[in-house]
């Protein structure tokens, strides 16, 4: 009798963001094929009797080719095992789940998808960046800076021209090219952006810039995300201090000095525009 494959999202890095369903499925695994970015605390939840295979890809280096991974996954399930394909973030967002699902269907292997917190949502939450805002951005676009060989490049003009918040996965370090693509797509050079590194982990770092200044950004450790849009102005100032200055308390004491942000953006400049109540704004609570 054939087994079953579970495509499971492990979340963006913080082990506490693993879902209850993912935890339940993981504890019943006969075999686990995991990404390199899955937190060690999550890997420790794998039953000691299960086979464990690191099939991750980091910085262009691969432990296994995608075709070999597909073959191993199918072979394990075909032998009757309960196989967990454990992916960082959400398996359906830039996780090659589509290719793996195709392989499972061709082999007649049953599968189930267990969603996870994608890194864009985890990173934005950790930095205090609202990815949408009813006064500045009513659309959100996920895009990757890397495409498969031979695939058509993303149409930056269509994606960026709407004024939507852009979250660029795997931006690499070629910030000049990304900035050029955004400007060519009609994004103003003064548009704020934030580079987020190792989000939701103790090693998280954040650098805020603009499109014009993006090329001067530091090369932060992977994995990284780039958030582009006016919503970056609403980020938590305390989360944007790279050296993690003293957090701002509820009563205003121990506040981060304003001078730390003098070369960036003045949040106070936007207080009157964005934080004054308005009777003309629809206060209906969104379903999501």
N, C-alpha and C positions, 0 to 999 in steps of 0.2 A: 504493500500500500504506500502510495506517495505521501510525502509530508507536505508542509505548508511553509511559505515564506512570509514574514512580516517586515514591511518596509517602515522602520520606526525612526521618528525624529527625536534626537537627544537634546535638542535645544541649543542655544547659542554659546554655552560655556559654563554658566552657573548650574551646578548639579541640582539645585533646588527648583529649577525651571523645568525639570523632567516631569512629564505628565503622569498621572496615576495609572492610566492605561498602559503607557510605555513601560512603567515599572512592573506592572503585573505581567505583561507579555515577556519582558526581559528575564524575569525570574523563572520562567518555564522553558527557557531556551535549551535546545540540544546542541546548537552551533550558532556562533555569533561572528558576523563579518562586519567589522567596525571601521569607521573613518579614523584618521589620525588625530583629528581635532576633538574627539569625544573625551570628556573630562575623565581623569583616572577614578574619581569618586563614583562615576556612573559605571565604569568598567568593573569596579569592585563588586557590583551588584549581580554580575553574571554568575550563575551556579558553577561551583568548582568542577562539576562533572562535564560541563559543556566544552566543545571545541571552540577555540578563539583564534580568529584570523585577522590581523591588521592589514586592511586593504586600502589604506589611505593614500592620498596624494598631497604632497606639500611642496610649494615653491618649484613646481615643474618636475619634482622627483616622484616616481610612482613605485609603490611596493609591488604592484601587479597591474597589468593592462586591463582595460575595461572588459575586453572580450574574455580574458582569463577569469576575471571576477564573475562574469555572467555564467561561465561554464561551471565554476566551483559552486556557485549558489544553486544552480539547477541540479548538479550532481548530488549535493548534500540533501536537497529536498527529495530528489528522486529515490534516494535510499531510505526514505521514510522519516527523516529528521525534521524537527521543528526549527526552522532557520530564522534568525533575526538579522536583518540587514540594517545595522545601526548607523544612522547618518547624523552628522552635526546639523543643527538648525532644523528645518523642515524638509522632509525627503522630496517634496514636490517642487521646491524652489531652488533651481540651479544645483540640484543634487543628482542629476543623471537618473532619476527614478524612472523617467519615461523609457530610457533604453533598457533598463533592467526589467520593467514590466513587459516590454515586447519579448524579451528572452523567455520570461516565465510563461507567457501566453503560448509562444511557439512550442514550448516543452509540455504544455498541459499541466503546469504546476499551479495549484491554488495559492492565492496571495491576499494579503490585507494591508491597508495603509493606515499607519498610526501617526497622525500629524504631530508636529513639534513646533515650538516657538522659533520662528525664523529669526536669523541674526539681525535683520533690519529692525524688527520690533524690539528685540532685546537691547540692542545697542542704543536705539533712540530713547528707550525708557531709562537706561542707565545714565545717559547724558542729559536727560530732562528735555528732550526735543520732541514736541508734538508733531508728528508727521503730517497731520492735516490741521487746518485752522480755518474756521468759518469766514474769517475776514481776509485771509491771505492765500489759502490753498485748499481747494475742494477736490483735488485729485492727487493720486499717489502712483508713481511708476517705479517698478523694480527693473533694473537693467544690469547686465554684466559687461565688464570691459573686455572679456575674453569670449571668443566664439570658436566653435569647432573648425578645424581646417577645412577650407572649401565652402563654408557656410557664408550666407550673405551678412554683411555688416549691418549693425543696427542703424536705423534711420533716426539720427539724433534730432533732426529738425521736427519730425512728427512727435517725438517723445517729449522734447524739451520746450517746444513752442507753445504749449498750452498753459504754461505757468504752474504746472504741477510740481510737487515735491519729487525730486529724483533721488533714489537710493541706488548707488552704483556699487555692485558687488565686485570683489576682486579687482580693485582699481590699479593694483601694482604701484609702481613708483614713477611712471611716465606721466607726471601731472601736467606737463606742458602740452602734451597731445590731448589729454582730456579737456583742459581749459580751452584749447583751440577748437575742439569739436563743439563744446558748449557755446562758445562765442559765435561760431559759424551757424549754430542752430538758432541764434537770436537771443541767447541768454545774456543779460547785461553783465559787464565785467564787475560791477559792484555787488552782484548777487552773493549773499553769504553762503558758506559751505563749511562742513565740519568733517574732519577725517577721524574716524573712530578705530582704535586698535585694541584687539583682544577684549572686546566688549563683554561685560558682565562677569569678568574674572578679576582677581586681585591685581592683575597686571594691566588693567585697562588704562589707556591714555587717549586723550582727545586734543586735537589741534583745530582751532577755528581760523578761517581765512575768508578770502573772497575769490571769485574766479580769476580776477587779475593777479592776485598774489599767490594763487595755488601752486605755481611752479616753484615757489620758495619754501614749500612745506617740508618738514622733516620726513625722513624715511622711517616711519614707525613699523614696528614688528607686525608681521602677518599673524592672523587674518585681519584684514582691514575693510572698512566700508567708507564710502564717501556720500554724505548727505548734502544735497544742493537745493536751496530754496529759501524763501523768506522766513519759513518756520524756524530756521536756525537761530534767528534773533531772539526767540523765546526760550532758548536753552537755559538750563540752570547754570548761572555763573560759577557756582562752586564746582560743578562737574567739569567745567572747561579749563580749570587751572591744572596744567600738566603736572605740577609738583604736589597736587592735592593739598592746597592751603586749608587753613582752619575752616570747617564748614560753617555756614550761616545758621545761627540758632533762630528759634521761633520769635524771640523777643528782639532780634536785631543785633544782639551782642556777638562779638567775635566774627563780625562780618568780614568778608574778603575785601581788602582795600580796592576802591574804585580804580586806582592807578594801575592795577594789574591788567585792566581791560582798556587802557587809554589808547592802545594801538589797534584796537579791534572795533567793537561796535558799542555805541552808547545805548543801553537798554532804556534808559530814562527818556531818550528822544522819542521812543515809541509808546510810552505810557499813555499819553493823551490820546493817541490814535487808536490803540488797541484795547485799553482797559477801562475806558469810560463807558458806563452803561448806556444803552441806546434802546429806545422804545421801538425802533424800526427793525431791530434784529429779532429773528425768530428764535425763541428760547425753547423750542420743542426738543426733547431728549431723543437723540438718534437711536434707532433700533439696535445697532451694533454696539 
